Amino acid sequence: YDITLNDLKPLQSSKVHAHLIFIASLGDEAAELSKAVPNERAQCCFDTADLPLIIKKIVTSALK
């Protein structure tokens, strides 16, 4: 992904309402990056069939 933890700093702010979905991964890069984003605002999708469920989870959590 060529994303650093510094690139993810805006997602660590409570003022930012965004989500990040990593599709596939090289090794454990996506999992490690998603751990750096609080409040489950980063998800890993290793199977594209799971993508609709991930998006549903994001949308329903935003409605609560």
Backbone hydrogen bonds in HBPLUS format (Angstrom, degrees):
<---DONOR---> <-ACCEPTOR-->    atom                        ^
c    i                          cat <-CA-CA->   ^        H-A-AA   ^      H-
h    n   atom  resd res      DA  || num        DHA   H-A  angle D-A-AA Bond
n    s   type  num  typ     dist DA aas  dist angle  dist       angle   num
A0007-ASP N   A0004-THR O   3.02 MM   3  5.20 129.3  2.28  99.6 112.6     1
A0008-LEU N   A0005-LEU O   3.10 MM   3  5.16 137.8  2.29  97.3 109.1     2
A0009-LYS N   A0006-ASN O   3.30 MM   3  5.37 164.6  2.32 104.7 109.3     3
A0011-LEU N   A0008-LEU O   2.99 MM   3  5.53 134.3  2.20 116.1 127.7     4
A0012-GLN N   A0009-LYS O   2.94 MM   3  5.21 154.5  2.01 111.3 119.7     5
A0013-SER N   A0010-PRO O   3.31 MM   3  5.65 166.2  2.33 109.2 113.2     6
A0016-VAL N   A0013-SER O   3.29 MM   3  5.56 161.0  2.32 106.2 111.7     7
A0020-LEU N   A0041-ARG O   2.78 MM  21  6.21 148.6  1.88 147.1 157.9     8
A0043-GLN N   A0020-LEU O   2.79 MM  23  6.27 155.7  1.84 160.5 168.9     9
A0022-PHE N   A0043-GLN O   2.77 MM  21  6.14 168.3  1.78 166.6 166.4    10
A0045-CYS N   A0022-PHE O   2.70 MM  23  5.92 157.7  1.75 175.6 175.6    11
A0024-ALA N   A0045-CYS O   2.83 MM  21  6.00 163.2  1.86 147.0 152.7    12
A0029-GLU N   A0026-LEU O   3.36 MM   3  5.88 166.7  2.38 128.6 131.6    13
A0032-GLU N   A0028-ASP O   2.97 MM   4  6.18 163.7  2.00 160.1 164.7    14
A0033-LEU N   A0029-GLU O   2.99 MM   4  6.18 161.4  2.03 152.3 157.5    15
A0034-SER N   A0030-ALA O   2.91 MM   4  6.05 157.9  1.96 150.1 156.5    16
A0035-LYS N   A0031-ALA O   3.18 MM   4  6.35 140.9  2.34 141.1 150.1    17
A0036-ALA N   A0033-LEU O   3.07 MM   3  5.35 143.9  2.20 104.7 115.0    18
A0037-VAL N   A0034-SER O   3.25 MM   3  5.45 162.0  2.29 105.9 111.4    19
A0041-ARG N   A0038-PRO O   3.26 MM   3  6.23 148.6  2.36 126.2 130.3    20
A0050-ASP N   A0047-ASP O   2.78 MM   3  5.61 162.3  1.81 129.2 134.7    21
A0051-LEU N   A0048-THR O   3.14 MM   3  5.20 155.3  2.21 102.4 109.9    22
A0053-LEU N   A0050-ASP O   3.10 MM   3  5.41 120.1  2.47 106.5 120.9    23
A0054-ILE N   A0050-ASP O   3.04 MM   4  6.34 153.4  2.12 155.4 163.8    24
A0055-ILE N   A0051-LEU O   2.98 MM   4  6.22 164.6  2.01 159.0 162.4    25
A0056-LYS N   A0052-PRO O   2.92 MM   4  6.07 155.9  1.98 142.7 150.0    26
A0057-LYS N   A0053-LEU O   2.95 MM   4  6.13 156.9  2.00 144.1 149.9    27
A0058-ILE N   A0054-ILE O   3.04 MM   4  6.32 155.8  2.10 147.6 153.8    28
A0059-VAL N   A0055-ILE O   2.94 MM   4  6.18 166.1  1.96 155.6 158.8    29
A0060-THR N   A0056-LYS O   2.87 MM   4  6.00 172.1  1.88 157.1 159.6    30
A0061-SER N   A0057-LYS O   3.01 MM   4  6.02 153.3  2.09 141.6 148.8    31
A0062-ALA N   A0058-ILE O   3.14 MM   4  6.30 140.8  2.30 139.3 149.2    32
A0062-ALA N   A0059-VAL O   3.15 MM   3  5.17 125.7  2.46  95.0 109.0    33
A0063-LEU N   A0059-VAL O   3.23 MM   4  6.51 130.5  2.49 140.9 153.4    34
A0063-LEU N   A0060-THR O   3.24 MM   3  5.16 137.3  2.44  93.5 105.0    35
